[in-house]
Amino acid sequence: MVDTRSRRYEAAARWMFWSGIALFLLGLSALAAARTGGSGSWVCDPGCRPAQGTARAVTRTLGAVGAGLGAVLWAVAVLMATLRRPPRAP
């Protein structure tokens, strides 16, 4: 059984909380950068459409993975903090 009243448990939950928020925000910023992309190139064979580069697709995928992992880390840290065992009675 894990001692939920230890300092290491509390430090791990705090680390997961802040890492989750940072990773979530980093993933969202990567998604926004992949979506806006600046001046994109166009492919005009029979009809014109924006070209989908490999780098943009990889950035979008990694951004989504980062945002998802950050949300999971944040949720687990909140659960770790709220589901701590009450202190023992003296």
N, C-alpha and C positions, 0 to 999 in steps of 0.2 A: 504494500500500500504506500502511496506517495504522501509525504508529510506536506500538506498544503499550507502549513504555517511557517515553513522555513524561509529564510531570506533568499536562498537560491531559487525556490519556486516563484517567489514574488519578483525576483530579478528577471527570470525567464519570461514570465508573463508580461512584464514591462517592456522587455526587449522585443518580444513578439508584437506587442501593440504598436510600438513606434516603427518597427521595421515594416509591419503591415501597412501602416499609413503611408510611409515613404515609398514603398513598392507600388501601392495602389496609385499614388499620384504620378509616379514615374511612368507607370503603364498607361495612364490616361493621357499624359503629355505625349508619349510615343504614338498613341492612337490618333491624337489630334494632329501631330506632325505628319503622319502618314496620310491622313485624310486631306489636309490642306495642301501639302506637297509643293507649294510655290508654283513656279511656272512649269507645268508638265508638258510633255511632247504629245503630239497627235499623230495617229496613224490613219492615213487616208488611202485605202485601197479601193473598195467599192463605195464605202461611205466613211465619213470622218468620225473617229471616236478617240477618247483619251487613251494613250498607251499605258499599259499596266506593267511597270518595271518590277523586276525581281526584288530589288532592295525595298521598294515600297510594300510589297506583299510580306516580306520577312519582318519589316518593322511593324506592320499591322498585326501580324501573328504574335510576335514577341510582346508587343504592347498589350494585347488581349490576355496573354498568359501571365504577364506581370501584374496586370490589374486584377485578374482572378485570384492569383496567388496572394496578393496583398490583401484582398478582401477576406480570403480564408484565414490568413494569419491574424488579421484584426479580429475576426469573429471568434477564433479559438482563444485568443488572449482575453477577450471580454468574458467568455465562458469560464476560463480559468480563474478570473478574478471574482466572478459572481458565484461560482459553485465551490468556494472554499469551505472546508469543514469548520463549524463553530469551535471556539476554544473549549478545552476540557473544563469541566467544573472542578473547583478546588477540593 
